[in-house]
Amino acid sequence: MYIRKILVAIALIGGILGFIFVYYVYNAVFSPNTAFQNEEAFVYIKSDGSFVNVKDQLTPLLDNMETFSKVAERKGYVSNIKAGKYAIRKGMNNNEIINSLRSKNLPVTLSFNNQETLAKLAGRIALQIEADSISLLNSFTDVNFMDHSPFNNETAIAMYVPNSYEFFWNTSAETFRDRMLKEYNRFWNQTRLNRAKAIGLSPIEVVTLASIVHKETAMVDERPRVAGVYMNRLNRNIPLQADPTVIFALRKEANDYDKVIKRVLYKDLELDSPYNTYKYAGLPPGPIAMPDISAIDAVLNYEKNDYLYFVADVNNFGYHKFAKTLSQHNVNKQAYVKWLNSQAIKR
């Protein structure tokens, strides 16, 4: 009888301990373990990230780091960290959190517009993926890559077509660059290639001219007309005489691409630079910026007109006055110069 009581007591204690253990395991694995109030939070794990790095990011997001660590160890996550961007939803338990961190790398929508230099492009991209600006710039200008592509240091920026793209956050610099070459080739489909051939320009030359058109006017509906003026000049071997190329040349010479130049002076036109289209006929060596797609298509489908000149329209800011003759252009130009002087714009 005494032995039976002992066995019953042991069984009860074992049952209680088993219940406590099961309860603890259940809570550790399946009970909600988030501490934030938003619907979801994001964790960014670097390619060389460790479990310590993961815990550092998760500490302010979880109620109980101890139970998370134990479950992560039991599920083998501690030694199998995956780089990327991951979402943790409010109310997730440790099991769900670890499953998300193991297999649900989220893509990011990466975008860039008309950056003026490769360095600025690298800085813009570095804000959106793991790769830093230095590694990105190095990949953009990599000699081996250039040797196996149609680009050089002057034309490399033409490869990057401004748009929105989907990438994983942990994309490397080289992977980003190689993807952009694929996107460039996809952009230059047969229709665009045929149009470029029809107007006598290569794709890189189209982008170069488009960069000037882009800088000349922000008005998308005016770009085909501006492109038409420049095509008229190219076809007649008349220097483009584009102020934006002079501004680019001045910035390049000063190695200061943020330099503000609101007015091109006559002395600037004497600058000896291949980008000075007042001094050198034809297109400059490469794009002076990264043009919008609208500017590229404006060149490919430029307006057929007889204009050879244009100047800013002071009565309709943003647009320009166009002229077929130099005498008419000079009249338009006088109005613009008068306005510049009235605004005390000297540089």
N, C-alpha and C positions, 0 to 999 in steps of 0.2 A: 504494500500500500504506500509506504514511504517512497519507494523507488518510483512508483507510478507518478506520484506528485512531483518528484524531481524531474521526470521526463516531460510531464505536462508543462512544468515551469520553463524548462529549457526550450520546449517547442514554442511556448508563448513568447519568450524572449527572442528566440530566433525569428519568429513571425514579425514581432515588432521591429526588430533590427532590419529584417528584410523589407518591411514596409517603408521604414525610414530611408533605407538605401534606394529603393525604387522611387520613392517620393523625391529624394534628392536628385537622382539621375533624371527623372522626368522634368523637374524644375530647371535643372542645368541645361537640358537639351531642348525642351519644348515650351518653356514659359517665355513670354515676351521679355526682351532684354535691351530695349532701347530707351534712351533718356532725352531725346529731342522732341520738340513739339511740331515741327514741320512734317509734311507727309513723307518726305524722304530726304536723305542726306547722301553725299557722295564722298567716296574714298578714292584717292589717286595713289596708286602703288607704282613706284619706279622700277625700272628693269633690274636694278641691283638691290631692290628692296628686301629687307629681312622681316622676320616676324616681329622684331622689336619695333621696326618702322610702322608696321601695321597696327600694333598695339598703341603706339603714340597717337596715331590718327583716330583710333577707335575709342580711346579713353574718355573723351568728352561726349561721346555718342552713346555709350553703353551704361546700363545700371550696374552691372556686375562683370568686371574684367576677369575675375578669378574663374568663374564658371565658363566664360568664353574660352579662356586659355586652355582649360582642361578638355573641353570638347574639341577644340582645334587640334590639340595634341593627339587625342584619341582617334580623330578622323584623318590624321596624317597631313593636315594642312600646314603645320608648323615648318615642315621640311619641303613643302611644295608650293611656295608662294608664286602667284601669278601677277605679272605686271598689267596695269590697265586702269580704267575708270570703272568703278562699281557703285551701284546704288544700294542703299539700305533703307528699307521702308519702315515707317513707324509701326511698332508692334511686332516686328520680326523676332523670332527666337534664335538661339545660338546656332541651331542646326541650319536654319534658313539663311542666316547671315554667312555662314561658312560656305554653304552651297553657292550663294551668290558670288562670293569672293573667288571661288574656284572656277566658275564656268560662265559667268555672265558679264564679260568685258563689254562695256557699252561704247558704241561709236560716238564721236563728237562731230558736230558740223563745223568745219573749218572754212573760213572765208577770208578773202583779201581783195582789196580794190587796187586802184592805180598807184602802186608804190613807185617811187622815183628811182630807187637804186636797189641792188641786190641786198645791201646791208639793211635797208629799211624793210625789205620783204622778210629777211631772216628774223628781224626783231618782231615783226607782226606775227609770223608763224610761231615763234617761240612762246608767245603768250597763249597759244591754243593747244600745243602738244608737248610731250616730254622733252624733245630735242631742244637744246639751247641755241641761242642765236649764233654763237661762234661755230659750232659744229654744222649748223645749217649753211652758214656762209661758206665754210670750207668745202662743203659738198657741192654747193652751187658753182664754185670756181675750180673744182678739182680738175687737174690737167688731164688725167686719164679719161675722165668722163667727157671732157671737151673734145678730146681726140677721136672719140667714137660717136660724136653727135654733130649736127650741122652748125653748132654755135661756137662763138669765141667770146673773149672777155667783153667785147663791145656789144655783142648781140644776145648774150645769154639771157638777159631779162625778157626777151621776146618769147621764151619758152613757157613763161608762167602766165596763163590766161586767167584774168580776174573772174572769180566765180565762187560758189560755195561747193565744198566737197565733203564727203564723209570719210573720216579716218578713225582709227583707234588712237586713243590718247597717247599710248606708249610707242607710237610710230617713230622710227629713227630718222635722222637727217637724210641718209641715203635713200631710205624707202620713200620718204616724201618726195625727194627730187626725182627719183625714177618714176614715181606715179605721175608727177607733173609732165614728164616727157610723154607718157602714154596719153595723158589728157590733151596735150598739145597736138599729138598725132590724130587723136579722135576729133578734136576741134577742126583741124584742117582736113575735113572730109573731101570727097571728090568734087562736090559742088563748089566749095570755096577754092580748091586747087584750080578748078577750071576757070573760075572768075579771075583769079590772080594771073593765070596764064593769058587770059583774054586781054587784060590791061597791061601786060608786059612786065609784071613784077613778080618776084619770088615771094613766098610767104613771109620771110624775114623782112623784105623790103616793104611789104604791105604793112607790117606791124610798125616798122620805123616811121613810115609816113603817117600811120594812124596815131602814133604818139604825138606827132606835131599837131595834127587835127584836134586831138583830144585836148591839148594844151591851149590851142587857139580859141576853142569855144566849148562851153559846158552845155550848150543847147543841142540836144540830140537831133532835133529836126533841122538844124542848120549845118550839121557836120557833112552831109553829102555835098552841099554847095561849096563849103570850104575845101573839101577834098577835090572837087572839080576844078577849083582855081589852081591848086597845086599840081594836079595832073596836067592841066594846060601848060603850066610853066615847065614841068619836066619834059613834056612832049615837044616843046619848042626850044629846049635847051636854055631856058631863062632861069637864073638862080632863084631858088625858092624865097630867099629874103624873109625868113620866118623868125620873128623876134624870140619865140620860145627856144629856138636852137642857140641863139646868142646868149640868152639867160643861162641855159644849161652849160655852155662853154665857159662862161664867167664863173659859175659855181664849181665846175670841174677844175678850173685853173686854181681857184682858191681852196679847193678841197673842202668846201663848205656847201653842202647841198640844201642846207636850211637857210641860206642867205636870202634875204628878202630883196627882190629887185622889181619894182613896180614900173620902172620906165627905162627903156633902152636908149642910151645916149649915142650920138654920132661917133664918139671916140671908141665905144664898145664895138662898133662895126669893123674896126681895124684889128681886132683881136685875131691873132694867127692861130686858128684852131680848125680842125676838119669839121667841127660841129657848127662853125660859123657859116651859115648858108647865105650870108651876104658876100662873103669872101670866096667861098668855094661852091661851084655849081653841083647840082645833083643832090642825092640824099646824103645825110650824115652817115658816119660809120655804123651807127646802130640806133635803137630807140632812145629817146631822151626821157622816157618814162614808160610806165606800163599802161597802155591804152585800154579803155573799156572795150567790150565786145562791140558796142554800138559804133565806136570809132573805127574798128577794124572793118566792120560790115559797111560803114559809110565809104571807106576807100574802095572796097570791092565793088560797090554799087554807086559810085560817085555820080553826081549830077552832071549831065552833059550841058555845059554852058560856055559862054564866050568871055567870062570874067578872067581878068589877070591880076586884079588888086582887090584888097578889102581892108577896112579899118574899123575900129570900134564905133558903134553908133551911140552917140552921147544922148540921143533922144529915146533910145530903146535899149537900155543897158542889158548886156548879155549877148546881144546880137550885133551884127556888123553891117556896114554899108559896102556894097560891091560896085566895082567899076570896070569897064572894058578898056578905058583909055587912061593914060597917065595924068592928063589934064583934069579929068573928072575925079581921079583918085586924089590929086593934090587938093582939090576943093574939099573933099571929105576929110582929108588928113588935117587940114587947117582947123576945121571945127573940133577935131579930137585934141590937137595940140593946144588950142585955146582953152579947152575944158581942163586939160592936165595942168596948165598954168594957173587957172582959176582955183584949182584945188591945192596949189603949191606942192604938187608931186614932182620932185626933182630927181628921185632915184628909185 
